[in-house]
Amino acid sequence: MSLPKYFLFFLAMPMLSLGTWAESHDVIGFVKTVQGDAAVISGRGPINAAPGTPLYLGSTLKTGSTGSLGVTFRDNTVMSFGPDTEVTVDEYLYKPAKGDLKLAASIVKGTLHYISGVIAKLKPEAVSINTPTGIIGVRGTRFVVKAED
């Protein structure tokens, strides 16, 4: 290899690693609104939620006793959380061209207002919300759930 080829090889290696990391840590949505105490907990640890905070698969969304939070996912699913709420995004797959669609979340406590996005419109059976006492299958466009400790 000539010197320029070595240079390109060493320049490309970090970019390939970054691409692999980015694919495994794809952003699945963003925080849109926040009031009071709210946090997003992901593999990088807890951070105070603010508009624009990215969401990743496995993110846990928590609000404090006076907090509320609104998020929008890549498929335009909207979730809003009231005070003292804890929700984890268990599964999220949004590749409509391949038919790969899935949204599963778990609410441990609190209130959740859900508005369907593209996943529920194209494949309603691919959306579920787990609660401490059961599983909600989404067949409509919106609902509210309250889970108590």
C-alpha positions as CSV (number, residue, x, y, z in Angstrom):
1,M,0.0,0.0,0.0
2,S,1.2,3.4,-0.7
3,L,1.2,6.1,1.9
4,P,-2.2,7.7,0.8
5,K,-3.9,4.2,1.0
6,Y,-2.6,3.7,4.6
7,F,-3.9,7.1,5.4
8,L,-7.4,6.3,4.0
9,F,-7.4,2.9,5.8
10,F,-6.6,4.4,9.2
11,L,-9.1,7.2,8.5
12,A,-11.8,4.7,7.7
13,M,-11.4,2.4,10.7
14,P,-12.8,4.8,13.3
15,M,-15.7,5.7,11.0
16,L,-16.6,2.0,10.6
17,S,-16.6,1.6,14.4
18,L,-18.7,4.7,14.7
19,G,-21.2,3.3,12.2
20,T,-21.6,0.0,14.0
21,W,-22.1,1.9,17.3
22,A,-24.7,4.2,15.8
23,E,-26.7,1.2,14.3
24,S,-26.9,-0.5,17.7
25,H,-27.8,2.8,19.5
26,D,-30.3,4.2,17.0
27,V,-32.4,7.1,18.2
28,I,-36.0,5.9,18.3
29,G,-37.6,9.2,19.4
30,F,-37.2,12.5,21.2
31,V,-38.5,14.3,24.2
32,K,-40.9,17.1,23.0
33,T,-42.2,18.6,26.2
34,V,-41.1,18.7,29.8
35,Q,-42.5,20.3,32.9
36,G,-41.0,19.9,36.4
37,D,-38.9,16.9,37.3
38,A,-38.4,14.3,34.5
39,A,-35.5,12.1,33.5
40,V,-34.5,9.7,30.7
41,I,-32.5,6.7,31.8
42,S,-30.5,4.9,29.1
43,G,-27.3,2.9,28.9
44,R,-25.5,6.2,29.3
45,G,-27.1,6.8,32.7
46,P,-29.9,9.1,33.9
47,I,-30.1,12.6,32.4
48,N,-32.6,15.4,33.0
49,A,-35.1,15.4,30.3
50,A,-35.3,18.4,28.0
51,P,-36.9,19.0,24.6
52,G,-34.7,17.2,22.1
53,T,-33.3,14.6,24.5
54,P,-33.0,11.4,22.4
55,L,-34.7,8.1,23.3
56,Y,-33.1,4.7,22.7
57,L,-34.3,1.2,22.9
58,G,-34.5,0.3,26.6
59,S,-34.8,3.9,27.7
60,T,-36.8,4.4,30.9
61,L,-38.8,7.6,31.2
62,K,-39.5,8.9,34.8
63,T,-41.3,11.9,36.1
64,G,-41.3,13.3,39.6
65,S,-44.2,14.2,41.8
66,T,-44.8,17.4,39.9
67,G,-43.4,16.4,36.5
68,S,-44.8,15.6,33.2
69,L,-43.2,14.6,29.9
70,G,-44.2,14.2,26.3
71,V,-42.3,12.2,23.7
72,T,-42.6,11.4,20.0
73,F,-41.3,8.3,18.4
74,R,-39.9,8.0,14.9
75,D,-43.2,6.6,13.6
76,N,-45.1,9.6,15.1
77,T,-46.4,7.7,18.1
78,V,-47.0,10.2,20.9
79,M,-46.8,9.3,24.6
80,S,-47.5,11.8,27.4
81,F,-46.7,11.0,31.0
82,G,-48.2,12.5,34.2
83,P,-46.6,12.9,37.6
84,D,-44.9,9.9,39.3
85,T,-44.7,7.9,36.2
86,E,-42.2,5.3,35.1
87,V,-42.3,3.7,31.6
88,T,-39.6,1.6,29.8
89,V,-39.5,1.2,26.0
90,D,-38.9,-2.6,25.8
91,E,-39.0,-3.1,22.0
92,Y,-39.0,-0.7,19.1
93,L,-38.6,-1.7,15.5
94,Y,-39.5,0.7,12.7
95,K,-38.6,-0.4,9.2
96,P,-41.9,-0.1,7.3
97,A,-40.3,-0.9,3.9
98,K,-39.4,-4.4,5.3
99,G,-42.5,-4.8,7.3
100,D,-40.5,-4.8,10.5
101,L,-42.7,-3.0,13.0
102,K,-42.9,-3.4,16.8
103,L,-43.5,-1.1,19.8
104,A,-43.7,-2.6,23.3
105,A,-43.5,-0.5,26.5
106,S,-44.0,-1.2,30.1
107,I,-45.6,1.1,32.6
108,V,-44.6,0.4,36.2
109,K,-46.6,3.3,37.7
110,G,-48.3,6.6,36.9
111,T,-50.4,7.7,33.9
112,L,-49.8,7.4,30.2
113,H,-51.7,9.0,27.3
114,Y,-51.0,7.2,24.1
115,I,-51.7,8.4,20.5
116,S,-51.0,5.9,17.7
117,G,-48.4,6.4,15.1
118,V,-47.6,4.6,11.8
119,I,-46.7,1.3,13.5
120,A,-50.2,0.9,15.0
121,K,-51.9,2.0,11.8
122,L,-49.9,-0.5,9.6
123,K,-49.7,-3.4,12.1
124,P,-51.9,-2.9,15.2
125,E,-51.0,-6.2,16.6
126,A,-47.4,-5.1,16.8
127,V,-48.1,-2.6,19.6
128,S,-48.5,-3.5,23.3
129,I,-48.3,-1.7,26.6
130,N,-47.5,-3.9,29.6
131,T,-49.0,-2.9,32.9
132,P,-48.5,-4.5,36.4
133,T,-51.8,-6.3,36.0
134,G,-52.0,-7.0,32.2
135,I,-51.2,-6.2,28.6
136,I,-52.9,-3.6,26.5
137,G,-53.2,-4.4,22.8
138,V,-53.7,-1.3,20.7
139,R,-56.5,-1.4,18.2
140,G,-57.6,2.2,18.2
141,T,-55.9,5.5,18.0
142,R,-55.6,6.7,21.5
143,F,-56.1,5.7,25.2
144,V,-55.1,6.6,28.7
145,V,-53.9,4.1,31.3
146,K,-53.2,4.6,35.0
147,A,-51.0,2.1,36.9
148,E,-50.8,2.3,40.7
149,D,-48.0,1.0,42.9
